Amino acid sequence: MILLNYLYFLIITFIGYKWLTSSEGTMTNPLNKQEQMWLDGPERFWVLTFSTGLLALSAPAGLDLMAVRLLVLEVFCLIGLLFICKRKPQWTAASVVYAVFILWLVIGLAYSPAPGYGFRVILKYLYPLLIMLFASAAVRDTEVFLKAGLGARIVAVTSIVIAFIPMLEWTLFPGVFWYATARAINFISICIFSLALFYYTNDKKKNLFYSILFILPCFIWVFRTSIMGSLVAIMAFYFIKYRMRSLPIIVGIVIAGVMAVFFIPSLHQKMFKDNSSNIEQFKSGNLNMDDVNTNARAAMWEYLENKFYQGHEITGSGTGSVQQYMYNNYVFGGLTVPHSDFVQMCCDNGLISLILYTMIALLVFYDCFRTHYTTNNTGVKICSIVAGASMMGVFVTLYSDNVVNYSMATLSMPFGFYGMMLGLKQNNIK
């Protein structure tokens, strides 16, 4: 059955190319299902690409179809930006720093022991930048933004249904969707998108339902990283919406998160080495990071930092160093990824890369925060709060997961929303 993913890949690639290079076509208007709206080629390609980020389409050993799909989409985005889009991409401080970050990774190839692996790492980091720039050039109408966001939500709902029906995923849809960890991080952005629609549209009940639905899987699956990301994203959402008045809400969310750790049995068991750890110990300060069960990640991070970061703190050991070592040596039980993009950044490209990437996330958040309060356009306002809040939520997940490896499903969401915000904002200025 997994061989069907080759067919799915060819179909989606063909449709994407056909839509990208076409002059125009119709899609159902998300604001009125009885109407059709006209979109140009880049707009239709964007809706398709953003909506299907959760589709991994993995294939049997021999061809890394996920990597091929990533490369094809990057080529399509470049072709669209250089030759097809009639509008120019919108450059901001965040995108300029992102370009500098990519340049620094390229420089890291010069002193890398594994430039081949380094090139693959760069492609994964490059995709969100291209997505952001393409969206800023292609999207100018609120209807297109909503169409793309709602399309991504439909695919996400489908992935949840398939995941929770016993055996359905492995029998009928093997390898179609990204891993559960990637899905849970993708749901952070979809949850925030639904929360924004709850506050800024009249369809309250449905969007509140979706907001709750997309935060549940990370608790059911007991994925601590995506739980942390979801809570941070929701806090960022209310901070953008209410500014300093949001502090009581933020404190409430923090308290709820702490309570969840101690009173949800599955989460408590996974969080601590000793099941007898309790909230009274936390209050008295008798719990620390040594009591937290990191599933041996802390030891792996320390080992990698000693090997690739110590003595190379500023520049790291070269782009691709960590992946080359983990792929070619049976270490940490056969793991091939470090489960921390921050650790990999420091080991590969030093503190410079970590500082640059942190600047990107903060600049995106600041631009979204500022835009939210300087526009009267509802579409721009919705897109800005979704982009800013989801960026913060997804960014913190880089601490303990392989978010960059799943960039089609994870990082593409906040950066895609940010790019759409820039496009809508530019159109609003005109």
N, C-alpha and C positions, 0 to 999 in steps of 0.2 A: 504493500500500500504506500510505503514511503516514497516509492518511485514516482508516484503521482505528483510529488513536489516539483519534479522537473517540468511537468506539464503546467502546473500552476505558475511556476516561475516564467515560463515562456509566454503564457497568456497575459500575465500582469505586465511583463516587460513590453510585449507587443502593444498592448493597450496604452501603456504609458508613453511609448514612443509615438504612437499614432496620435494621441491627444496632444502631446507636446508640440508636434510639428503641424497640427491642423490649425486652420484659421479660426474656427469657432464651432461651438456645439451647444446643446441644451442640457440642462439638469433641472431637477425639481427644485423649486424655490423653498428653502427651509422655513420661511416665514408664512408661506401659503402653499400647502401641498397640491392645491388645484392649479397652480401656475407653473409654467416653465420659465427658466431664466437663461439668457444667452451668456456663455463664458468663452473667452478666447482660449487658445491652446495651452499656454502656461497656467492659466487658472484651473483648467480641468486636470492637467497633470499634477498640479499642487494638491487638489482635493484628493486625487487617487493616492498620491505618495504619502501624504500626511495621515490619511485614513487607514492605510495598510502597514503602518510601522510595526505593528504587533506580529505581522506574518514573517516568521523566520525562514520557512521553507527549507529546513535542513535536509540533507541527503546523505546516503550511505558513504562510508569512507571511500576516498578516491577523488572526490571533488568537494571542496568547501563551498557549497552553494550559497551559504549565508554571506561569505566573503565576496563571492561573485556578484550577488545581489547588491551588496553595499557599493562595490566599485561601479556597477552599471548605473546605479542611482546618482552617484557622484558625477559620472560622466554626463548623464542627462542634465543634471543641474548646471554644470559648467557650459554645456551646449546652449541651454536655455538662457543663461545669463549673458553669454558672449554674442549669441547670434539670433535669438528668437524674441526674448522679452523686449517689448517696446519701451518699457519704463526702466529707469536706472535703479539699481539696488541702493538702499539707504544705509550709509555708513555712519556709525556712532562711535563714541569712545570705547564702548564694549567690543564692537566688531573690529576696531583697529587694534586693540590689545589682543584680541583673539588671533588676528593675523600675525602679530608679533610672537605670540605663543607658538603658533604653527612654525614660524621661521626658526624659533629657538629649537624646536624638535628636529627640524631639518639639519640645523647646525650640529645637533647631537649625533647625527649619523656619522659625522666626520671622525669622532673618537669612539664610536660604538664598536664592540666586538661582534655585533650581529646586525649589520645594516638591513638585511632582508627582513628580519623580525621588526626592526625599527620602522621600516616602510609600512608594514601592516599596522603598527601602532598609530602611525601618523594618519593613515586612512580613517581609522576609527575616530580620531579626534577631529579630522577635517570635516566629516559628514555634518555635524551640527552647525558649523560655520556656513557651509554651503546651503544648508536648509534655511538658515536665518536670512542669508542674503537673497536666496531665490524667493522666499516668501515676501520679503520687503519689496521686491520688484514686481511680483506677480499679483499680489492681493491689494485691491484698492476698495473693495466693497464689503460691507458688513455681512451681506448674504453669503459671500464666498468664505469668509472666516467662519461663519456658523455652519455652513455646509461641510467644511473640512473638520471642524470640531465634532459635530454630530456624527459624521462618518466614522471618526476615530472611536467615538463612544459606542456606536453600533458594533464595531469589530470587537471592542473590549467586552461588551456584554456577551457577545457570542463566545468569546474565549472563557468567560466565567461559566456559562452554561455547560460548555464542553468539559471544562475542568472538573465540575462537580457532579457530572453524570458518570457513574462507575464504568470504567473500561471504554467509554466512548472516544476519548482522546487517543488512546493507544490502538484502537481497532479501526477507526474511521479517519482520524486526523493526526496521525503520527508525524511529529516534526513540523507541523504547519505553523504552530504558534511558538513564540519564544518560551524559554524556561519559566517556571513559576516565579522565580526571583525577579526576572526581568519584567514579567507581567505586573507583579505587585508594585514595582517602581513606576511602571507606566500608569497604573491606576491612580497614583498620586496626582498627576496632572489632570486626569479625567475627573477625579473627585472634585478638584478645585474648579474646573470648568463647569461642572454641574452645580456647584455651590454658587458660582457667580450668576448662572442663569436663574437660580432660585431667587436671588436678591434683585436682579435687574430685569426680569421678565415677569409676565403674569402667570406663567405655567409653574406654579409653586409646588404642588404635590408631586408631580412627576420628577422634577429636578431635585427635590429634597430626598425622594426615594433613591435616585441615582447617587447622590452625595453619600448617603449611608451605605449603599450597596458596594461602592468602590473602596470604602475603607475597611469593610469586613474581611476580605480575603487575607490581608496581612495578619490579622488576629487569628483567623481560623488556621492558617498555615503556620502561625507563630514565627513570622519573619521579623525579627527585631529591627533590622535595618530599615525596612519599609514602614514599620510602625513609627519609628523615629522620624522618618521623612514625612509621613502623613501628618503627624502632629505639628512638626515645624512648618509645613506648608499651610496648615489651617491657621496657625498663629500668625504667619506672615500675611495671610489673606485678611485677617481682622485688623492687623496693624496698618495695612494699606487703606482699608476701608474707614477705620475709625481713628487712626493715628494714636495719640496718647490716651484717648478714651478707651482704647482696646486693652489696656493693661489688666483690668480685672478679668477680662475674658482669657487673656494669655496666661495669667496666674491660674485660673480655673483649669485650663487645658493641661498645664504642667502638673497640677495636683492630680487630675484625672489620669495622666500618664503614669505617675508614681503609684497611684492606687492600683492601676491595671497590672503593673509589674508584680505587686505583692499579693493581689487577690484573684488574679486569673491563674488557676493552677498550672496550666500548660506553659504559660509565659514565665511564671515564677520558677518552675522546674528548669526551664531552658536558660534562664538568666543567671542563676547562681550555682556555684559548685556545691554548696551545702544547702539542702532543701529546708534546713531549719532557719535559714536567714529570714528575718522578719522586719517589719516596718519600724519597730521600736529600736532595733539596732541601727537602722538608717537614720532615724531622728537623732540618736545619740552620737552619730558619727563613727560608729564601730564597723561600718561597711565601707570598703574601698574597692578599687579596681582589681585587687588581688582576689577578691571574693567573687568576681564576675566570671562566668564561664564563657570564654571566647572561642571554645571548640578548637583550642590550640593555635588560633590565629595570632595571638600575641607573640607566641614563641616563633612562629613563622616570620612575622614582621621583624622581630628583633634579629633573626638570623639573616634575612635579606638586607636589612639596614647595615649590619656589621660587614656584610660581604660587598655591597654595592654603594652604600651611602657614606659610611665612615671614611674620612679622608678625601671624599669628593663631595662635600656638603653643598657647595655652590653650584657645581655643574653636573653632578651625578656621574655615572659610569658610561653613559651613552644610551641613546634611544633604542629600545628593544633588548637591553641587557637582561632584564628580569625574565621576560618571556622566553628568550633563548635558553637561559639557564634552566628554567622550570620545564620547558618542553623536552630538552635533551638530557635531563638527569632525573632519575626517579627519586624525587624528594617529597617530603610531606605527604606520604601515602599516595603519590602519583598525581597530586594537584598540578595543574598547568597555569593557574592564575593565582595571584596573591590575596585575593579577597579584600583588597584595599587599593583604590586608585591613587589615593594620596601617598601611600607607601611606594607604589610603583613610580609615581611622578618623581618623588625625591630620589629614589634609587637610580632611575634612568637619567633624569635631567636636572636634579638638584633643587635647591630652594628657589632658584629663579623660576622654574616651571610652576611650582606650587604657588608662589606669590602671584605670578601672572594669571594663573587660572582662578585663583581666589578673587583677584581684581575683576575678572570678567563677570563672575557671578554677582559681585557687589554692584558693579556698574549697571548691569542689566536690572537689578532690583531697584537701584536708585532712579534709573530712567523711567521704569514702570511706575514707581511711587510718584515721581514728579508729574508724569503724564496724566495719571489718574486725577490729579487735582488742577490740571491746567486745561482740561478739555471738557466741552459740554456735549460731545458726541457720545451717545450711549455705546455704540460698537467699540470705539476706542477705549472707553472706560472699562467695559467688560474684558476686552482683550488684555489691557494693561494689568488689571488685577490678577488675571489668570496667569499671565506670563511671569509677573514678579513673584507671586506666591509659590507657583510650581517650581520656579527656578531655585528658590531657597530650599524647598522640600527635597528636590532631586539632588541638589548640590551636597547636602549633608550625607546622603547615602553613599557618596564616594568614599566615605571614611571606612566602611566595612563591607563593600561589595564591589563586583566587577562591572560597574555601571558603564564604563567606556566600551567594554566588550559588547554591550547590548545597546550601543548608541542609537541604532535604528528605532528601538522601542522605548528607550529611556530619555536620553539627552535631546533627541529630536523633538520631543514634546514641548518643553519650556522654551527652547531656542526657536522652534517653529512658531509658537504663540508670540514670542517677542518679535520675530520677523514680520508676522501678520500685523502686529500692533504698529510697527514702523510704517508699513504700507498704508494702513488705514489712517494713521496720523498724517502722513504726507498728503493723502487725498483730501483730508479734512482741512488742511492748511490752504489748499488750492480753492 
